Amino acid sequence: MVSFAEPARLSFIFDAEDREQWQKSSAILQRMALQPEMVVADIGAGTGYFSRLFALTLSGGRVHAIDCEPNMVAHMQQRFAREGLANVSVHLSRVCDPCLPEIPDWVFLANVYRFIQEREVFLRRLLAQMGQQTRGLLVDFKGAQAAVSSTQARAEVQQAGFVVDELDLQTCPDHYLLHFHKPAGC
């Protein structure tokens, strides 16, 4: 079981130099086709690995690094202040509520979906907080490492009211990418 009590220790795993190899982070960013002025909400941001990558890509945009673990939030606040990434703001969410500070262009959840205990409640609140133009991307483990299979995640996301655009099982060797959006009139 992962303990979020020691974010500095987790940083050795989450921010490891070999993460590009096992997660293909650059391929994920390429699939998102981020534009410099966009706003990204990184939900379950952890140590801020992807938030940092987004911040470096979004020269005129913003990143909201969101996590429900106070230790991770404190870690990210220190990290981004130290790294001088002024376009990242860190937010504490609630376990069943992403607490988006504004309507983003992208909602991003990497390696966090399996930790959301009341996913139905969480997803319905996320749906209510997203705009019509917001795109979502859920990235999590597939195969034997999956705590929530891609099939289950897809079904849960659809049941919450989202439209699933694509379930990508090819881009990353050990992860699936589930692209989704809010339906019109919702």
Steps between C-alpha positions, in 0.01 A plus 500: 500500500625846410540744789468866417643605836853534360484693170878549486544121502227456238674754281777244441234281333262753345771735370755234409712556191371175348133607513512600135595141420228327702221753442588671170421843645603678179257289299221589743579870462509463123155335503363798696627752239526776760504861379705764691196689638307198631397424858556148635363355823728218615279308743682275744821678406705323768852638499427716196676297232249570222414846637863597442494365144177691431644822648803479274274449197241768583706816466193725518261261672443366849520172683290415802678224693223345710527232766291392801807410709622799705857361506512486122355852471767637736771314307381643167477855640862478609609331177344751262618798707854356498484431125356846429202370305265794547233361266422212739256544786452223755160413643366266765197305383265274690496122472173495303527841335772623261429863601601649164593867557389593146378332185811359330573400143624162625429286804780250554512202737814284491550194718234623743169352385549177694541699824165680468276308739160645404561532128134544405460802730838641394425464128156662529654797681774520239236500225320790668825702529618452141413728210362396162843543340695321775670179399586227746780246503523216748828304502538188711659157506374225272546125503603312813596825677152650458301557816223639276495351152463719194162338436378582850634857484329554165168369634522716814586814305209440262262419785588834663377674185817561300555417134804279446688611192769235499649220704866486395679180594801554269676829585646389835643155571343459847218757502171569330390848395129572526396821319160643598290817495179648635205448264323797342216637707625348820 
